[in-house]
């Protein structure tokens, strides 16, 4: 099962149900063993329970740190791209009007493809269309830069414009890689398994007299922490998204609002 394809709410609800069932199984397991032999849930499972809860806390902390780092990389990638596009637009002003207007026209269209790339969210058709449109405009920009670079009269503006275009194009690769970098799914599965196992030991160690207020509270808090981990890793569709960072790219539209 692909966890990333599922809704965050569906995953968390599933984990909560799994933990609730694990509490029940742990409690009934203790009662079943109690009828057949004398067992002491607390003394038997105390050390194991403490170790599992410690391991769960450690893995949650590790996973949250990884997810948060990925989120920060995405924000940084969007910021760097916004700066790169803005720089290219400004350096187009170094050319005479005919060349400047041609550059600005392509850069405006390029900007719209990058805005569409984010606003497509998880619609792969729109995402691929925006990437194809961007590639065509990129080729047009580079062909123009390569042609003008052969003219000695434009040596100074070319020395400024070419690096700006390179940075703008490279920012796309950086942003795409940052978007694809996620917490490995195997780590999430191990984390879910630990949640279930910890819930089982809690149910067992309570000696058949389950404290459901504590158990449900524990499950809710673990699920909330897990939700943050998953949501941070889904910047296109989660509550914790990168909309505020992408607004910096949208704000670049103002650079084209004044008539040439």
MITI-868704 format. One line per 10 residues: their letters; for each residue x, y, z of C-alpha. Coordinates in nm, 2 decimals. Last residue first. Layout:
! MITI-868704
A	X Y Z; ...
This chain:
! MITI-868704
XXXXXXXXXX	0.67 4.86 -2.16; 0.35 4.88 -1.97; 0.38 4.84 -1.59; 0.23 4.52 -1.45; 0.52 4.30 -1.56; 0.72 4.33 -1.24; 0.39 4.30 -1.05; 0.37 3.94 -1.16; 0.67 3.87 -0.94; 0.43 3.86 -0.65
XXXXXXXXXX	0.32 3.51 -0.77; 0.67 3.38 -0.71; 0.68 3.53 -0.36; 0.33 3.38 -0.30; 0.50 3.04 -0.35; 0.65 3.08 -0.01; 0.32 3.15 0.16; 0.16 2.86 -0.02; 0.43 2.62 0.10; 0.19 2.38 0.29
XXXXXXXXXX	0.12 2.29 0.65; -0.25 2.20 0.60; -0.14 1.94 0.34; -0.19 1.93 -0.04; 0.13 2.06 -0.21; 0.36 2.05 0.10; 0.30 1.69 0.17; 0.60 1.59 0.39; 0.50 1.84 0.66; 0.16 1.67 0.66
XXXXXXXXXX	0.30 1.32 0.73; 0.52 1.42 1.02; 0.25 1.65 1.17; -0.01 1.37 1.14; 0.23 1.14 1.33; 0.25 1.38 1.62; -0.13 1.41 1.62; -0.16 1.03 1.60; 0.07 0.99 1.90; -0.13 1.25 2.10
XXXXXXXXXX	-0.46 1.08 2.01; -0.34 0.73 2.10; -0.21 0.84 2.44; -0.54 1.02 2.51; -0.73 0.71 2.41; -0.52 0.49 2.64; -0.53 0.74 2.93; -0.91 0.77 2.92; -0.94 0.40 2.85; -0.77 0.30 3.17
XXXXXXXXXX	-0.77 -0.08 3.11; -0.82 -0.32 3.40; -0.70 -0.64 3.24; -0.36 -0.61 3.40; -0.27 -0.26 3.27; 0.05 -0.41 3.13; -0.13 -0.59 2.85; -0.31 -0.28 2.72; 0.01 -0.07 2.74; 0.20 -0.35 2.57
XXXXXXXXXX	-0.05 -0.36 2.28; -0.05 0.01 2.24; 0.33 0.01 2.21; 0.31 -0.26 1.95; 0.06 -0.07 1.75; 0.25 0.25 1.75; 0.58 0.06 1.68; 0.41 -0.09 1.37; 0.31 0.26 1.26; 0.66 0.38 1.30
XXXXXXXXXX	0.80 0.09 1.11; 0.55 0.17 0.83; 0.65 0.53 0.83; 1.02 0.44 0.81; 0.95 0.21 0.52; 0.78 0.49 0.33; 1.11 0.69 0.31; 1.05 1.05 0.44; 1.02 1.26 0.13; 1.25 1.41 -0.14
XXXXXXXXXX	1.04 1.45 -0.45; 0.96 1.81 -0.39; 1.32 1.90 -0.31; 1.43 1.73 -0.63; 1.18 1.93 -0.84; 1.29 2.25 -0.67; 1.66 2.19 -0.73; 1.59 2.11 -1.09; 1.38 2.42 -1.14; 1.64 2.64 -0.97
XXXXXXXXXX	1.89 2.53 -1.23; 1.69 2.70 -1.50; 1.67 3.03 -1.31; 2.04 3.01 -1.22; 2.14 2.95 -1.58; 1.92 3.24 -1.69; 2.08 3.47 -1.44; 2.43 3.35 -1.54; 2.34 3.43 -1.91; 2.19 3.78 -1.83
XXXXXXXXXX	2.49 3.95 -1.66; 2.77 3.86 -1.90; 2.51 3.91 -2.19; 2.45 4.27 -2.06; 2.82 4.35 -2.08; 2.90 4.18 -2.42; 2.60 4.32 -2.60; 2.80 4.51 -2.87; 3.01 4.20 -2.93; 2.72 4.01 -3.09
XXXXXXXXXX	2.76 3.64 -3.06; 2.60 3.64 -2.72; 2.28 3.76 -2.88; 2.22 3.43 -3.05; 2.30 3.22 -2.74; 2.07 3.44 -2.53; 1.79 3.41 -2.78; 1.82 3.03 -2.80; 1.83 3.01 -2.42; 1.51 3.20 -2.39
XXXXXXXXXX	1.33 3.00 -2.65; 1.46 2.67 -2.50; 1.33 2.78 -2.16; 1.00 2.87 -2.31; 0.96 2.52 -2.45; 1.07 2.36 -2.13; 0.83 2.57 -1.93; 0.54 2.46 -2.15; 0.64 2.10 -2.10; 0.66 2.14 -1.72
XXXXXXXXXX	0.32 2.31 -1.70; 0.16 2.03 -1.90; 0.32 1.77 -1.68; 0.19 1.94 -1.36; -0.16 1.99 -1.52; -0.18 1.61 -1.60; -0.03 1.52 -1.27; -0.30 1.69 -1.07; -0.15 1.68 -0.72; -0.13 2.06 -0.66
XXXXXXXXXX	-0.17 2.22 -1.01; -0.13 2.55 -0.83; 0.24 2.48 -0.79; 0.33 2.41 -1.15; 0.07 2.68 -1.26; 0.29 2.94 -1.09; 0.59 2.81 -1.26; 0.42 2.81 -1.60; 0.31 3.17 -1.54; 0.66 3.28 -1.47
XXXXXXXXXX	0.78 3.14 -1.80; 0.51 3.33 -1.98; 0.63 3.65 -1.82; 0.99 3.56 -1.89; 0.91 3.50 -2.26; 0.75 3.84 -2.29; 1.02 4.01 -2.09; 1.29 3.87 -2.31; 1.12 3.99 -2.63; 1.05 4.33 -2.47
XXXXXXXXXX	1.42 4.37 -2.37; 1.55 4.27 -2.72; 1.34 4.54 -2.89; 1.39 4.79 -2.61; 1.77 4.78 -2.60; 1.92 4.55 -2.34; 2.01 4.60 -1.98; 1.64 4.59 -1.88; 1.65 4.21 -1.93; 1.87 4.21 -1.62
XXXXXXXXXX	1.57 4.29 -1.40; 1.36 4.00 -1.54; 1.65 3.76 -1.49; 1.70 3.87 -1.13; 1.33 3.83 -1.05; 1.34 3.48 -1.19; 1.64 3.38 -0.98; 1.50 3.54 -0.66; 1.17 3.35 -0.71; 1.37 3.03 -0.77
XXXXXXXXXX	1.57 3.07 -0.46; 1.26 3.13 -0.25; 1.09 2.82 -0.39; 1.40 2.61 -0.32; 1.43 2.74 0.03; 1.07 2.65 0.10; 1.12 2.31 -0.04; 1.43 2.26 0.17; 1.26 2.37 0.48; 0.99 2.11 0.42
XXXXXXXXXX	1.25 1.83 0.38; 1.41 1.94 0.70; 1.08 1.92 0.88; 1.02 1.57 0.75; 1.36 1.45 0.87; 1.32 1.61 1.21; 0.97 1.46 1.25; 1.11 1.12 1.15; 1.39 1.14 1.41; 1.15 1.26 1.69
XXXXXXXXXX	0.89 1.00 1.61; 1.17 0.73 1.60; 1.30 0.84 1.94; 0.95 0.86 2.10; 0.87 0.51 1.96; 1.20 0.37 2.09; 1.13 0.52 2.43; 0.78 0.37 2.43; 0.92 0.04 2.32; 1.19 0.03 2.59
XXXXXXXXXX	0.95 0.14 2.87; 0.70 -0.13 2.76; 0.96 -0.40 2.75; 1.09 -0.31 3.09; 0.74 -0.31 3.24; 0.61 -0.62 3.05; 0.66 -0.90 3.30; 0.65 -0.69 3.61; 0.33 -0.50 3.51; 0.15 -0.79 3.35
XXXXXXXXXX	0.20 -1.03 3.64; 0.12 -1.38 3.52; -0.03 -1.68 3.71; -0.12 -1.94 3.45; -0.41 -2.04 3.24; -0.68 -1.78 3.33; -0.42 -1.50 3.36; -0.30 -1.58 3.00; -0.65 -1.51 2.86; -0.68 -1.20 3.07
XXXXXXXXXX	-0.35 -1.07 2.96; -0.42 -1.14 2.60; -0.76 -0.96 2.64; -0.59 -0.64 2.75; -0.32 -0.65 2.48; -0.58 -0.72 2.21; -0.80 -0.44 2.33; -0.51 -0.19 2.33; -0.40 -0.32 1.99; -0.76 -0.25 1.86
XXXXXXXXXX	-0.73 0.11 1.98; -0.38 0.14 1.83; -0.50 0.01 1.49; -0.81 0.24 1.50; -0.58 0.54 1.56; -0.34 0.43 1.29; -0.63 0.40 1.04; -0.76 0.75 1.14; -0.41 0.89 1.09; -0.37 0.73 0.74
XXXXXXXXXX	-0.72 0.84 0.63; -0.66 1.20 0.76; -0.33 1.22 0.57; -0.51 1.11 0.25; -0.37 0.81 0.08; -0.13 0.82 -0.22; 0.17 0.88 0.01; 0.09 0.57 0.21; 0.13 0.34 -0.10; 0.00 0.00 0.00
